[in-house]
């Protein structure tokens, strides 16, 4: 199968790429490296099943062309800095919602009917039930959460109308190898700098 991974040089995306390559699948990584790291994927550069496209998801023509012959999209690129969205009110809209809409349209044009989307528990806002069930109402309290909720709605609308297969993952805060930002990362960095 031919897989397309947005944010493929990021924390989660690079692990998806590793697993797909391990399974001998064809992988196209599309990343602008605004937060992704080349270090996370460069070990695949000589693999004939791997292709890197350095590009911005807002480049509609490049995106549409890049999705030719793709079977499945992992859309894991996002502006995930919740606090940063309050300094720049447009960044979450552009980097999350607008890019998702462009991906969906490029998928439609290329007859790609399968997508996995990295959403967030932030769509629930300050949930009062833990663990939070999937059918808990969306009440986002951040611009990031609001755009991810809107992305989910767009994706499910395309899926319903065009009979696509959709997988939406509402990730909660987590850490691991290649983690590069966030409260836990900042805390660990401070601890390491003060022995």
Secondary structure, DSSP 8 states (H G I E B T S, - for coil): -EEEEETTTSHHHHHHHHHHHHTT-EEEEEE--SS--GGGTGGGTT-TTEEEEE--TT-HHHHHHHTTT--EEEE------TTGGGTSTTHHIIIIIIHHHHHHHHHHHHT--EEEEEEEGGGG-S-SSSS--TTS-----SHHHHHHHHHHHHHHHHHHHHT-EEEEEEE-S---TT---SHHHHHHHHHHH--
